[in-house]
Every structure is written in structure tokens, then in C-alpha cells.
Amino acid sequence: MCLFCKIINKEIPANIILEDSNFIAFHDINPKAPVHILAIPKIHVDSFNEISSELMAKMTTFIQDVAKEVNIEKSGYRVITNVGDNGGQEVKHLHFHILGGARLKWGHFADADPQGHF
């Protein structure tokens, strides 16, 4: 069972922000912004490549509700999902990072090597 499935099953504690029958959102333990929430489906989905369009439609509404819950829907926020090893996915359970609470920079590509990839 993956780490996030254990959080869903309440086997591992998490600082939960919002939860419904399909999804759960909680604070990231290694925040990259003043507000850094992870939103995940309660069913195990490995990555964005495997999510159905029906579940993704519901996830969209849930992420919008999370942004309202943590009061960043008006000031702005970023939603990111990493897919696979090169995309930086560390936990193989679909999760969306919801970052906000400050003006966010875009400097994390500094260590990428784009040569030969275009």
C-alpha cells in the first residue's frame, strides 16, 4: 500500500484541509510555498496518465473548493502534478500540489538539461 493510500485509510496522520467521498486534501510535509496542499483521489491512481476524464472533472471542482477553503482563490495559486520519474513524481499516487499564499516564482528548471530533447 502506498504512502497516500495509508493517509486515506488514516493509518498515517495528516493535517487534512478538506475531504469528501472521492478526494482528500492535506498540507504537504515539505512545503514550497506559504500554502502548499496536496489533493489526491481516494482510489489509487498511479499518475495523471491513468485518471479518467470523469474523475478529473470532479477533481477540478475539489481543487477549486480547496483553494476557497485555504483562502487563496482570489489572490492566486498554482496547481501542479508531476508525472513519472523525469516529471519529478516521487509518490506513485496521483496528487496535485496547490501552492499559494505568495507571489510564486518559476525557477525550478535551473538544473534541467534541455540539450537533445527537442
Phi, psi and omega per residue, in radians:
M1 nan 2.343 -3.082
C2 -1.354 2.902 -3.120
L3 -0.955 -0.820 -3.083
F4 -1.231 -0.574 3.050
C5 -1.108 -0.614 3.092
K6 -1.177 -0.630 3.067
I7 -1.157 -0.769 3.108
I8 -1.006 -0.736 -3.124
N9 -1.417 0.047 3.117
K10 1.127 0.462 3.061
E11 -1.473 -0.399 3.077
I12 -2.189 2.322 -3.125
P13 -1.247 2.630 3.067
A14 -2.604 2.659 3.087
N15 -1.491 1.545 -3.010
I16 -1.356 2.318 3.127
I17 -1.701 -0.777 -3.067
L18 -2.684 2.557 -3.140
E19 -2.643 2.446 2.991
D20 -2.397 -2.904 -3.059
S21 -1.230 -0.358 -3.097
N22 -1.884 -0.442 -2.970
F23 -2.446 2.838 3.039
I24 -2.480 2.505 3.113
A25 -2.251 2.404 -3.090
F26 -2.615 2.812 3.129
H27 -1.168 2.401 3.038
D28 -1.222 2.417 -3.130
I29 -1.349 -0.198 3.108
N30 -2.258 1.229 -2.993
P31 -1.126 2.485 3.098
K32 -1.898 0.051 3.126
A33 -2.693 2.873 3.107
P34 -0.963 -0.622 3.011
V35 -2.040 2.100 3.125
H36 -2.487 1.761 -3.083
I37 -1.974 2.529 3.002
L38 -1.873 2.295 3.071
A39 -2.017 2.240 -3.061
I40 -2.376 2.631 3.002
P41 -1.311 2.624 3.124
K42 -1.343 -0.353 3.009
I43 -1.572 2.574 -3.125
H44 -1.285 2.095 3.033
V45 -2.243 2.141 -3.046
D46 -1.026 -0.817 -3.076
S47 -2.784 3.113 3.111
F48 -1.007 -0.497 3.125
N49 -1.115 -0.365 -3.059
E50 -1.855 -0.100 -3.058
I51 -1.329 2.445 3.088
S52 -1.348 2.717 3.126
S53 -1.139 -0.564 3.124
E54 -1.155 -0.787 3.122
L55 -1.190 -0.655 3.130
M56 -1.119 -0.647 3.094
A57 -1.063 -0.740 3.103
K58 -1.204 -0.635 3.122
M59 -1.097 -0.659 3.126
T60 -1.011 -0.850 3.125
T61 -1.100 -0.702 3.132
F62 -1.095 -0.783 3.130
I63 -1.076 -0.712 3.089
Q64 -1.090 -0.678 3.104
D65 -1.165 -0.657 3.088
V66 -1.098 -0.784 3.129
A67 -1.020 -0.690 3.082
K68 -1.168 -0.734 -3.100
E69 -1.063 -0.648 -3.125
V70 -1.734 0.192 2.974
N71 1.090 0.738 3.070
I72 -2.095 0.066 -3.053
E73 -1.134 -0.473 -3.132
K74 -1.640 -0.619 -3.118
S75 -1.342 -0.428 3.102
G76 1.963 2.697 -3.120
Y77 -2.817 2.944 3.121
R78 -2.105 2.460 3.072
V79 -2.083 2.175 -3.081
I80 -2.324 2.427 2.897
T81 -2.255 2.403 3.118
N82 -1.745 2.433 -3.108
V83 -2.176 2.070 3.076
G84 1.276 3.090 -3.066
D85 -1.089 -0.831 -3.130
N86 -1.191 -0.423 3.087
G87 -1.439 -0.116 3.098
G88 1.559 0.274 3.140
Q89 -1.278 2.045 -3.117
E90 -1.684 -0.609 3.103
V91 -1.909 2.160 -3.084
K92 -1.450 1.001 3.009
H93 -2.510 2.152 -3.099
L94 -0.844 2.238 3.063
H95 -2.595 2.528 3.111
F96 -1.940 2.237 3.040
H97 -1.496 2.229 3.064
I98 -1.991 1.920 -3.040
L99 -2.029 2.407 3.120
G100 -2.978 -2.852 3.126
G101 1.552 0.004 3.122
A102 -2.877 2.900 3.029
R103 -1.277 2.037 -3.029
L104 -1.523 2.451 3.086
K105 -1.662 2.973 -3.120
W106 -2.271 1.163 -3.054
G107 -2.034 0.210 -3.028
H108 -1.408 0.003 3.123
F109 -1.605 0.083 -3.046
A110 -1.039 -0.504 -3.110
D111 -1.695 0.055 3.132
A112 -1.340 2.558 3.102
D113 -1.998 1.687 -3.050
P114 -1.370 -0.120 -3.067
Q115 -1.083 2.292 3.086
G116 1.361 0.149 -3.104
H117 -1.918 0.134 -3.112
F118 -2.034 nan nan
